[in-house]
Structures are given as C-alpha cells and as structure tokens.
Amino acid sequence: MTWPSNTPKPVSDEQWDDWQRRFAESDAAAGFEVARDFVPFNQMNDMFTRAFWDPSVKSKHTDGFFASYRMEAAPRRGAGFSQKDFALRNAAWSLSDIISDRAAATGLREGFQGPIANDTPVAPMQADLNEPADETREIKALAKLFGADLVGVTEIDERWHYSHRPDVRDMTPTENVLPEGITHVIVMGHAMDFDLVETYPSALAGASTGREYSHEASISIGLAAYIRNLGYQAVASMNDTALVIPYAIKAGLGEYGRNQMVLTPEFGPRVRFSKIFTNLPLMADAPRKLGMSAYCNDCTVCADACPPKALPHGAPDAGPDSVSTQKSVKKWSADCEKCFGYWAKIKTDCAICMRVCPFNRRGGRMDDLWRKLALGQLMGAHGPAIARWWEAKKGKRARLKPADWWADLGRQ
C-alpha cells in the first residue's frame, strides 16, 4: 500500500493569518515556533497506525508486539518478562481495552484512533453556571475528584487536530471531526506509578502505562458525562483526535523535553494525558515558562540511555526526521522507526528515557531542593549548573529489579 494519497493541502494565506491572529501570543508564551509550511498531522502516519498498513514498519515483530497485549503474551527468561509480569501489564490495560474495542466493528478504536463515543446525550436544558473563572476552578476540582492528578484548560486550536484518522476495519483514512461549537479543551494529567516506572524496560513496567490509560478512560468519560448533563457538549478523548502534547503545554501543565514528553514540575515526564473537548464557558490557562526545557538544552541523559539511539543529542529543529513526526515545528524529534522497532523487539513499551530523566523523582525534601536548583528558583542563573553537577556526582540511579518490586509488593 502506498501512502499518503490524501496528504493535507497546503494551508491558505487566509487560514495562516487567522492562526497568527489567534495563537501568535500564546505560541510565544509556550515557546512554540511554527513555520509557514506547517500542515496538520495525518494520524495515518502515526507510528502505531503505520504498523498496520506500512510494509516498511509492519513485521512479524510488530504483529507479535500487539498480540502480546491480549492472550498471546511472550513470556521469556529475563527479569521483568515472566508470565506474571505480562499478566499484570495486560490486566492494567483491561478497562481501556474494553472502551477501545467496543466500536471496532464500526471502524472506530475509541480513545486511540477516534474519540470516545458519548454514552449520554447532551441535556436539553443548560444549567445556570458561575462566571467562567469560577466554573473553571470548579471543573478542575471535579476532575481531581474523578481522579486526575493535574488539570489545565486551553482554547481549541485546530492546528493540532489530525487531518484524518484511520478506519480500523481496513486502515483507510477517514474524516476526523468534532461537534460544531467546541471552544475549549480540558487537559488532564495522570501520574504513573513511580516504582513500576523504575523497572523499565520490562513488561512489568508496562503496567504503569496500562493503569493510567484505564484511569484516563474512566476519568474522562465521567467528567464528560457531567458536562453533558449540564447541557453542554463534551467529547472524552485520550490519544485520539488531536496531538495532546501541544494542548498540555498550552494548558500550562508543563514544557517539552528532549525525550519527546511533557515535563511537569510535579512528576517530570511520568504523566499520561487525556482531554475533553467542550463548549462549556471556561477560562483558559496560560502556558508557563518553567525552566525545564532550558535544562534539557544542556542535558542528554535520556538520549545517552536510549538503547536504539532514537533520541536526538543536538538542538531542536524543524527538520523532516520521520514521516511519523509533525513537521515544521521547531522541537526535539525522535527517530520513530528506531524507537518502535525496539518496542516490537522486546514486546512491550520502553520508557527508559522517562525513568532516567532527572525530573523523574519520587518527591521529598532533597528532590524538591534539586528541582528548585534545576529550575533556577534557587541560586538564580547558577542553579541549573549546580543541579547538573549534583546529578552527575550522584551518578545514575540503578534500575529497580522486577523481582524486588514483586518482593516489596508481598510485604505491603
């Protein structure tokens, strides 16, 4: 199969001028540099989607990777890859899998290659609401009541919406649409378990990923249903519909890191994100310059630790690193083919770059002190250099042995 046959059309001058009018100020605040030849990303070119149609990616290894998340796991000798490890990982994914599989016969993989379908209609009467600022505070509190760890709000920005999504019945492109009138995006962060992440790379560690996707499904469905009961549109979303990283940054939740993840001050990169598209009158948060991206400029810990050498060592650029990379945005970009090839080889996700990131910390007095230095909140401009010296002196934190994780579990 040759792809893409329906590459997005170049952006018109009229559309570009509209985007500049609406987003130039918040782009500058977020540190985004978007070139004039930008076009929205086509989800058909997402690496996971390509593994189903692109012969340059699809292989017996990628097929085996996906099959291992069902009852065809591939337990083997090696710490963290036993049948029990795979079993826990797959069990952690189970709620997410129920949601993503329920409409597959119609071509929709909810939460990944299409939004989560509304289980309740929008109420015919709209509730009396607070002022947008007060309503926003209340929505954030309710998101945390449902289980979110972080919450931010930003305005709708169609630049980050997929131009097409795949029909999973035959992996052909189809329209990617949302209800009319959407004005805001509620972005929620879900912190991954620190100790499970410490066992990457392993099938056991994959339970930290699956657990948060299952949490995402539950939390986003619940909060979206609440908003629809108020008489407003709300579409629950996980990895589908739009690129979540720019939305999370615009919502003030963190900054972009060399490891291709959003770095949050609370959890570093150890966060998964979900979102809700809504027309509920809300107040958008502002992006925050935190100093984490600046720290990444002089830190290559993640790139040095990457087994397939898929992460960049140089400065951010807007180059065409891969068909699976959003072009014309200045940023660090991974070699997606190398990265996913390694995942397929080990039959589970690899997040070594997450585990070794200096901002991935459990918390506590010394960790808080290090963060303040790294972000320049202590010792001013000298703080980041002191933090790098401290990190180098301490040396690499050893990976938690999966056997030790299981032993600690048994003592709880």
Secondary structure, DSSP 8 states (H G I E B T S, - for coil): ----SS------HHHHHHHHHHHHHHHHHHT--B-TT-----GGGSHHHHHHH-TTT--HHHHHHHHTTTT-----SSTT-SHHHHHHHHHHTHHHHHHHHTTGGGT-BTTTBS----SS---SS------HHHHHHHHHHHHHHHT-SEEEEEE--GGGB-SEEEETTTTEEEE----TT--EEEEEEEE--HHHHTT-SSTTTHHHHHHHHHHHHHHHHHHHHHHHHTTS-EEEESSSSB-HHHHHHHTTS-EE-TTSSEEBTTTBT-EEEEEEEE-S----------SHHHHHHT--HHHHH-TT--S--S--B-----TTS--SB-B----HHHHHHHHHHHTS---HHHHH-TT----SHHHHHHHHHHTTSSSGGGHHHHHHHHHHHH-------HHHHHHHHHH-
